């Protein structure tokens, strides 16, 4: 308590003025930081609306920078009145520089996202020549490079000897190399997937072990949402080496049906039911006419087999099920209207009497 009283007694009138000025500077920069940030962004985006400016990647980082700048200037003003040592000021300088670097890195990285104005404008200019999956992966790499460069700048600000750091990495290089093998394989696998393009984000794919919709391709994994609505992360190296079925690339969906009629059915009736089903299929707008097959395929032990093969013009799974449901009911109506009966599976049992 006595130390506090002594500290207050030692404060001169000029010191009080400096403290008030410092506090005013902090408040002023805090209050004006949104307006200053707005004007700076407006200089580079003169035609942008107020909402677009506030959604800009640089708007919020600039607000943070000017707020911290106010605190930084206030500390310099208070350096002599509060007798702040040079060591403390060195730390203050480093903190200000680090925050400035990180704010700029965050703003720059945010400029390279799929939702940024710069990338949207680039996509519009190049139209369909840019693949979204490859573009997004490349932007992730670019953002990673930006943050890595920012990290090295921060290390330089902290006066950390990068030469010694590199030498230290050299000593443990073998361990790091062994540990990073899988990561390198997965990153390379990600590039292979984007260059070869067996699928894109949003496609429904099937691998030997998983099936679902691709949600993202990261440095290490491909993220798939399966039909149980859970996320599966598959290493890129694994999926790059696997056989992949891309169901989204289907242009049509195949449908087959085997109808087995009882032996009471005559050849004339088999022809009638074949013709009726063909007629039914040709007038169905969801069935592709060029791929219709209706054939009296074979005579089985338990009945006469009529084989039906066709392609629907829809690829969406729900639409396909609806089309199958509608067609199956129509075929059953044709069979019943002709008075035909389908055969039941049968088996022969031999009984030996002793």
FENMO-V685398 format. One record per pair of residues at least 4 apart in sequence whose ideal C-beta (glycine too) atoms are under 7 Angstrom apart, sorted by the first residue. I is the first residue (numbers start at 1). J is the second residue. Records with the same first field share a line. If there is no record, write none. Layout:
BEGIN
I = J  J
END
This chain:
BEGIN
1 = 5
2 = 6
3 = 7
4 = 8
5 = 9
6 = 10
11 = 15  16
13 = 17
14 = 18
15 = 19  81
16 = 20
17 = 21
18 = 22  77  78  81
19 = 23  78  81
20 = 24
21 = 25  77
22 = 26  74  77  78
23 = 27
24 = 28
25 = 29  70  73  74  77
26 = 30  70  71  74
27 = 31
28 = 32  70
29 = 33  66  67  69  70
30 = 67  70
32 = 36
33 = 37  63  66  67
34 = 38  63
35 = 39
36 = 40  66
37 = 41  59  62  63  66
38 = 42  53
39 = 43
40 = 62
41 = 45  53  56  58  59
42 = 46  53
45 = 52  53  56
48 = 52  53
50 = 54
51 = 55
52 = 56
53 = 59
54 = 59
57 = 107  110  111  116
58 = 62  107
59 = 63
60 = 64
61 = 65  103  104  106  107
62 = 66
63 = 67
64 = 68  103
65 = 69  100  103
66 = 70
68 = 72  96  99
69 = 73
70 = 74
71 = 75
72 = 76  92  96
73 = 77
74 = 78
75 = 79  92
78 = 82  84
79 = 84  89
84 = 88  89
86 = 90
87 = 91
88 = 92
89 = 93
90 = 94
91 = 95
92 = 96
93 = 97
94 = 98  157  158
95 = 99
96 = 100
97 = 101  157
98 = 102  154  157
99 = 103
100 = 104
101 = 105  150  153  154
102 = 106  150
103 = 107
104 = 108
105 = 109  146  147  150
106 = 110
107 = 111
108 = 146
109 = 143  146  147
110 = 116
111 = 116  118
112 = 116  119  139  142  143
113 = 119  139
114 = 119  136  139
116 = 120
117 = 121
118 = 122
119 = 123
120 = 124
121 = 125
122 = 126
123 = 130
126 = 130
130 = 135
131 = 135  197
132 = 136  200  201
133 = 137  194  200  201  217
134 = 138  194
135 = 139
136 = 140
137 = 141  190  194  217
138 = 142
139 = 143
140 = 144  219
141 = 145
142 = 146
143 = 147
144 = 148
145 = 149
146 = 150
147 = 151
148 = 152
149 = 153
150 = 154
151 = 155
152 = 156
153 = 157
154 = 158
155 = 160  162
160 = 165
161 = 165
162 = 166
163 = 167
164 = 168
165 = 169
166 = 170
167 = 171
168 = 172
169 = 173  176
172 = 176
173 = 177
174 = 178
175 = 179
176 = 180
177 = 181
180 = 184
181 = 185
182 = 186
183 = 187  220
184 = 188
185 = 189  237
186 = 190  219  220  221  235  236  237
187 = 191  219
188 = 192
189 = 193  236  237  240
190 = 194  217  219  236
191 = 195
192 = 196  240
193 = 198  217  222  236  239  240
194 = 217
198 = 244  246
199 = 203  205  214  244  246
201 = 214  215  216  217
202 = 213  214
203 = 214  246  248
204 = 213  247  248
205 = 214  244  245  246  247
206 = 211  245  247
207 = 239  242  244
208 = 242  243
210 = 224  226  232  234
211 = 226  227
212 = 224  225  226  227  232
213 = 224  225
214 = 222  224
215 = 223  224  225
216 = 223
217 = 222
218 = 223
220 = 235  236
221 = 233  234  235  236
222 = 234  236  239
223 = 231  233
224 = 232  234
225 = 229  231
226 = 230  232
234 = 238  239
236 = 240
237 = 241
238 = 242
239 = 244
250 = 315
252 = 288  311  312  313  315
253 = 311  312  314  315  320
254 = 311
255 = 310  312  324
256 = 308  309
257 = 308
258 = 305  307
259 = 306  308  342
260 = 300  302  303  304  305  342  343
261 = 265  270  303  304  306  340  342  343
262 = 303  341  343
263 = 303  304
264 = 341
265 = 269  270  304  340
267 = 271
268 = 272
269 = 273  338  340
270 = 274  296  304  306
271 = 275
272 = 276  338
273 = 277  306  334  335  338  340
274 = 278  294  296  306
275 = 279
276 = 280  334  338
277 = 281  294  308  331  334
278 = 282  292  294
279 = 283
280 = 284  330  334
281 = 287  292  310
282 = 289  292
284 = 327
286 = 312  313  314  323
287 = 292  310  312
288 = 311  313
291 = 310  311
292 = 310
293 = 307  308  309
294 = 308
295 = 307
296 = 304  306
297 = 305  306  307
298 = 305
299 = 304
300 = 305
302 = 343  345  346
303 = 343
312 = 320  323
314 = 319  320  323
316 = 320
317 = 321
318 = 322
319 = 323
320 = 324
321 = 325
322 = 326
323 = 327
324 = 328
325 = 329
326 = 330
327 = 331
328 = 332
329 = 333
330 = 334
331 = 335
332 = 336
333 = 337
334 = 338
335 = 340  342
END
